[in-house]
Amino acid sequence: MTQRARRKIDAALKAKIALEALREQATVADLAQRYQVHPNHIYAWKKQLQEQAARAFENGTAAGPDREREVERLHAKIGELVVERDFLARRSGR
């Protein structure tokens, strides 16, 4: 018996399938057969699309955890530079 390699499905195809499932023009069983995926995957992608659809309409200023960390790091660096500038200004007699 031979092992079949797992099929990798890219995000664009998942979105296309989930949108078709949301439109309900075809049943999930029909979509699963057409795209050769398990119906449970389609239900999961449909749910994920419904839950995260609001992100498409956000104004782009929402800061993720990585962005917040970067902002904190930059603020710390600014503080260091201000202290250094003040110290050097006092040392030079200004």
C-alpha positions in Angstrom: 0.0 0.0 0.0 1.5 3.4 -1.0 1.2 6.5 1.0 -0.3 9.5 -0.7 1.4 12.9 -0.1 -0.6 15.5 1.6 -1.9 18.2 -0.8 -1.1 21.7 0.1 -3.9 24.2 -0.6 -2.9 27.8 -1.0 -4.8 30.7 0.7 -6.2 32.0 -2.5 -7.9 28.7 -3.3 -9.2 28.4 0.3 -10.7 31.9 0.0 -12.3 31.1 -3.3 -13.9 27.9 -1.9 -15.0 29.6 1.3 -16.6 32.4 -0.7 -18.5 29.9 -2.9 -19.7 28.2 0.2 -20.9 31.5 1.7 -22.8 32.3 -1.5 -24.6 28.9 -1.1 -25.0 28.5 -4.9 -23.7 25.0 -4.5 -23.8 22.6 -1.5 -20.7 22.0 0.5 -20.7 18.4 -0.7 -20.7 19.6 -4.3 -17.8 22.0 -3.6 -15.9 19.2 -1.8 -16.3 16.9 -4.7 -15.4 19.6 -7.3 -12.2 20.8 -5.4 -11.4 17.3 -4.0 -11.2 18.5 -0.4 -13.0 17.2 2.7 -16.3 19.0 3.6 -15.1 19.7 7.1 -12.3 21.8 5.6 -14.8 23.9 3.7 -16.9 24.4 6.8 -13.7 25.5 8.8 -12.6 27.9 6.0 -16.1 29.3 5.7 -16.2 30.0 9.5 -12.8 31.5 9.4 -13.8 33.8 6.6 -16.9 34.9 8.4 -15.0 35.6 11.7 -12.2 37.5 10.0 -14.1 39.4 7.3 -14.1 42.6 9.4 -10.3 42.9 9.0 -10.7 43.6 5.4 -12.5 46.9 6.2 -10.2 48.1 9.0 -8.4 51.3 8.3 -5.0 49.8 8.6 -3.9 51.6 11.8 -4.6 48.6 14.0 -1.3 47.7 15.7 -0.4 44.1 16.0 1.8 42.8 18.7 4.9 43.0 16.5 4.2 46.6 15.7 3.6 47.5 19.3 6.9 45.9 20.3 8.7 47.9 17.6 7.1 51.2 18.7 8.1 50.5 22.3 11.7 49.7 21.2 11.9 52.9 19.2 10.5 55.0 22.1 13.2 53.5 24.4 15.9 54.4 21.8 14.6 57.9 21.6 14.8 58.2 25.4 18.4 57.0 25.4 19.3 59.5 22.7 17.7 62.4 24.6 19.6 61.5 27.8 22.8 61.2 25.8 22.3 64.5 24.1 21.5 66.3 27.3 24.6 64.8 29.0 26.9 65.8 26.1 25.4 69.3 26.1 26.1 69.8 29.8 29.7 68.4 29.3 30.4 70.8 26.5 29.3 73.8 28.5 26.2 74.8 26.4 
